Amino acid sequence: MVTGVMILLMALLAPAFSSLKSAGDVTGAIYNIGGLLEQARSYAMANHTYVWVGFEEVDASNDPSVNPQTVGIGRLAVALVASRDGTRGYDVTNNSLPNPAWTSYNNGANLVAINRLLRFENLHMAPFFSTIPNSGNTARPTVSSGGYQLGNTTATPNPGNCVTPFDWPLGSAIGAGQYSFTRVINFDPEGVARIQYTSNTDQIVAYMELGLQQTHGTTVSSSLNAAAVQIDCMTGSVRKYRP
């Protein structure tokens, strides 16, 4: 009887532990990703160069070693790369940039990795959340353009259509690497953050935002366990919002 009761309790507790782990994944990710964005900005300013931060959500049912990874739900990959020679790599004054905009991508030869690829499990890049509260006494600013909400796939322009894609590992042609990053934030040597589109030249918007939502594998949770990382584009400062 004792053994039977223990088995029953374990069966009841397992989903609770799984839910707690997924909730913890969201909390950990919000701070780790915020730290990565701050690292990218600091690197750009300290080295007087350009840094690109790529985000890609892939199918969590695939092993992380699978090559290539397929776009899907449940695992968020993040990579930081910098300009090797300190140049932007494309003509920002061109108001009709091609996609990709790189003058000569050359399998990422002019890019250098700042750190290793990072993967975050049980996460979904979500659209804008109006339900996420303010942080302390600081009101959460509104992102005026959907194109600067990284998880908003219906936005115009779609953040996935930025013109500075890159592949990981470096040395791969665009679209041929293990991970293909199509949602990319750029920090310039002054610490200003941008998402480069075909026709926005050197435009700077007020804010951009990455929404995160809890998943269980490839299933997006029905709970309100969501968070947001918001960047002040002019100053590059990062703030985290969490229920």
C-alpha positions as CSV (number, residue, x, y, z in Angstrom):
1,M,0.0,0.0,0.0
2,V,2.8,2.4,0.9
3,T,4.5,1.8,-2.5
4,G,1.2,2.3,-4.3
5,V,0.6,5.6,-2.5
6,M,4.1,6.8,-3.3
7,I,3.6,6.0,-7.0
8,L,0.3,7.8,-7.0
9,L,1.9,10.9,-5.4
10,M,4.7,10.9,-7.9
11,A,2.2,10.7,-10.8
12,L,0.4,13.7,-9.3
13,L,3.5,15.8,-8.6
14,A,5.3,15.2,-11.9
15,P,3.1,17.7,-13.9
16,A,3.5,20.3,-11.1
17,F,7.3,19.9,-11.2
18,S,7.3,20.2,-15.0
19,S,5.2,23.3,-14.8
20,L,7.5,24.9,-12.2
21,K,10.5,24.1,-14.4
22,S,8.9,25.7,-17.5
23,A,8.0,28.8,-15.4
24,G,11.6,28.9,-14.2
25,D,12.8,28.7,-17.8
26,V,10.9,31.9,-18.6
27,T,12.3,33.7,-15.6
28,G,15.8,32.6,-16.3
29,A,15.6,33.5,-20.0
30,I,14.3,37.0,-19.4
31,Y,17.3,37.9,-17.3
32,N,19.9,36.0,-19.5
33,I,18.6,37.5,-22.7
34,G,18.6,41.0,-21.2
35,G,22.2,40.4,-20.2
36,L,23.1,39.3,-23.7
37,L,21.6,42.5,-25.2
38,E,23.5,44.6,-22.7
39,Q,26.7,42.7,-23.5
40,A,26.1,43.3,-27.2
41,R,25.7,47.0,-26.7
42,S,28.8,47.3,-24.4
43,Y,30.9,45.4,-27.0
44,A,29.8,47.7,-29.8
45,M,30.7,50.8,-27.9
46,A,33.9,49.5,-26.3
47,N,35.3,48.2,-29.7
48,H,33.8,51.0,-31.8
49,T,32.1,48.4,-34.1
50,Y,28.7,47.0,-35.1
51,V,27.1,44.1,-33.3
52,W,24.2,41.9,-34.5
53,V,22.0,39.8,-32.1
54,G,20.1,37.1,-33.9
55,F,17.0,35.4,-32.6
56,E,15.5,32.2,-34.0
57,E,12.8,30.0,-32.6
58,V,13.1,26.3,-33.7
59,D,11.3,23.1,-33.2
60,A,12.0,21.8,-29.7
61,S,11.2,18.2,-30.6
62,N,14.4,18.1,-32.6
63,D,17.7,17.4,-30.9
64,P,19.8,20.5,-30.6
65,S,22.5,18.8,-32.6
66,V,20.3,18.4,-35.7
67,N,21.6,20.2,-38.7
68,P,19.9,22.2,-40.0
69,Q,17.4,23.2,-37.3
70,T,13.8,23.8,-38.5
71,V,11.7,26.8,-37.6
72,G,9.2,25.8,-35.0
73,I,8.1,26.3,-31.4
74,G,9.7,25.7,-28.0
75,R,13.5,26.4,-28.3
76,L,14.9,29.9,-28.7
77,A,18.5,30.3,-30.1
78,V,20.4,33.5,-29.7
79,A,23.8,34.4,-31.3
80,L,25.9,37.5,-31.0
81,V,28.3,38.5,-33.9
82,A,30.3,41.6,-34.6
83,S,31.9,43.3,-37.6
84,R,35.5,42.1,-37.9
85,D,36.7,45.4,-39.5
86,G,34.4,47.9,-37.7
87,T,32.2,48.7,-40.7
88,R,28.5,48.2,-41.1
89,G,28.8,46.0,-44.1
90,Y,26.1,47.6,-46.2
91,D,25.1,51.1,-47.4
92,V,22.7,52.5,-44.8
93,T,21.9,55.5,-47.0
94,N,20.3,53.2,-49.6
95,N,16.5,53.6,-49.2
96,S,15.9,50.4,-51.2
97,L,18.2,47.8,-49.6
98,P,18.2,44.3,-51.0
99,N,17.6,41.3,-48.7
100,P,20.2,40.4,-47.6
101,A,21.7,43.9,-47.6
102,W,25.3,42.7,-47.0
103,T,27.7,44.1,-49.7
104,S,29.6,40.9,-49.5
105,Y,28.5,38.3,-47.0
106,N,31.1,35.8,-48.1
107,N,29.8,33.1,-45.6
108,G,30.2,35.6,-42.7
109,A,33.9,36.2,-43.3
110,N,33.5,39.8,-42.1
111,L,31.8,38.7,-38.9
112,V,33.3,37.4,-35.7
113,A,31.4,35.5,-32.9
114,I,31.3,37.3,-29.6
115,N,30.4,34.2,-27.6
116,R,28.9,30.7,-28.1
117,L,25.5,30.0,-29.4
118,L,22.9,30.0,-26.5
119,R,19.7,28.0,-26.5
120,F,16.7,28.6,-24.2
121,E,14.2,25.7,-23.7
122,N,10.4,25.9,-23.2
123,L,10.1,29.4,-24.7
124,H,8.0,30.9,-27.4
125,M,8.7,34.3,-29.1
126,A,5.3,35.8,-28.5
127,P,3.5,38.9,-30.0
128,F,3.1,42.0,-28.0
129,F,1.5,41.4,-24.5
130,S,-0.6,44.2,-23.1
131,T,-1.2,42.1,-19.9
132,I,2.5,42.2,-18.8
133,P,2.6,44.8,-15.9
134,N,4.9,47.7,-15.4
135,S,8.2,47.2,-13.7
136,G,8.1,48.8,-10.2
137,N,7.3,52.4,-10.6
138,T,8.4,52.5,-14.3
139,A,5.6,52.4,-16.8
140,R,6.1,50.0,-19.7
141,P,6.3,52.1,-22.9
142,T,4.2,51.2,-25.9
143,V,6.0,49.8,-29.0
144,S,4.4,52.0,-31.6
145,S,5.4,49.9,-34.6
146,G,4.6,46.2,-34.8
147,G,7.7,45.7,-36.9
148,Y,9.7,46.2,-33.7
149,Q,7.9,43.5,-31.8
150,L,10.2,40.6,-32.5
151,G,7.7,37.8,-32.1
152,N,4.9,39.6,-34.1
153,T,4.6,37.5,-37.3
154,T,1.7,39.6,-38.6
155,A,3.5,43.0,-38.3
156,T,4.3,45.2,-41.2
157,P,7.2,45.1,-41.7
158,N,7.6,41.6,-40.3
159,P,10.6,41.4,-38.0
160,G,11.6,38.2,-39.8
161,N,12.2,40.2,-42.9
162,C,15.0,42.3,-41.7
163,V,17.8,42.6,-44.2
164,T,20.8,41.6,-42.0
165,P,20.3,37.8,-41.7
166,F,23.3,35.6,-40.8
167,D,23.8,31.9,-40.3
168,W,25.4,29.9,-37.5
169,P,28.1,28.7,-37.3
170,L,29.9,31.4,-39.1
171,G,31.4,30.2,-42.3
172,S,28.1,29.0,-43.6
173,A,26.2,30.6,-46.5
174,I,23.0,32.4,-45.7
175,G,20.3,29.7,-45.3
176,A,22.8,26.9,-45.2
177,G,23.9,26.9,-41.5
178,Q,22.6,24.9,-38.6
179,Y,20.7,28.0,-37.5
180,S,19.5,30.8,-39.8
181,F,18.9,34.0,-37.9
182,T,16.3,36.3,-39.6
183,R,15.3,38.4,-36.7
184,V,18.3,40.5,-35.9
185,I,18.9,43.5,-33.7
186,N,21.9,45.7,-34.5
187,F,23.9,47.9,-32.1
188,D,26.1,50.6,-33.6
189,P,29.3,52.1,-32.1
190,E,27.2,54.7,-30.2
191,G,25.0,52.0,-28.6
192,V,21.9,52.8,-30.7
193,A,19.7,49.8,-31.4
194,R,18.0,49.2,-34.8
195,I,16.3,46.5,-36.9
196,Q,17.3,47.1,-40.5
197,Y,14.6,46.9,-43.1
198,T,14.6,47.5,-46.8
199,S,13.6,51.1,-46.7
200,N,14.1,52.5,-43.2
201,T,17.7,53.7,-44.0
202,D,19.1,55.1,-40.7
203,Q,15.8,55.4,-38.9
204,I,15.7,55.1,-35.1
205,V,12.4,54.2,-33.4
206,A,11.6,54.7,-29.7
207,Y,11.4,51.1,-28.5
208,M,11.6,47.5,-29.6
209,E,10.4,44.5,-27.6
210,L,10.9,40.7,-27.4
211,G,7.9,38.9,-25.8
212,L,8.5,35.5,-24.2
213,Q,5.8,32.9,-23.4
214,Q,6.1,29.6,-21.6
215,T,5.8,26.3,-23.6
216,H,5.8,22.6,-22.8
217,G,7.9,21.2,-25.5
218,T,6.3,22.5,-28.8
219,T,3.0,23.4,-27.1
220,V,2.5,27.0,-26.1
221,S,1.2,27.2,-22.5
222,S,-2.3,28.5,-21.9
223,S,-1.1,30.1,-18.7
224,L,-0.3,33.8,-18.5
225,N,3.3,33.1,-17.7
226,A,4.8,35.7,-20.1
227,A,7.5,38.3,-20.0
228,A,9.0,41.0,-22.1
229,V,12.5,42.5,-22.7
230,Q,12.3,46.0,-24.0
231,I,15.0,48.1,-25.5
232,D,15.2,51.9,-25.6
233,C,16.6,52.2,-29.1
234,M,18.2,55.6,-28.7
235,T,20.1,54.8,-25.5
236,G,20.2,51.0,-25.9
237,S,19.1,50.5,-22.3
238,V,17.4,47.2,-21.5
239,R,14.5,46.7,-19.1
240,K,12.8,43.5,-18.2
241,Y,9.0,43.2,-17.5
242,R,7.6,40.2,-15.6
243,P,4.2,39.5,-13.9
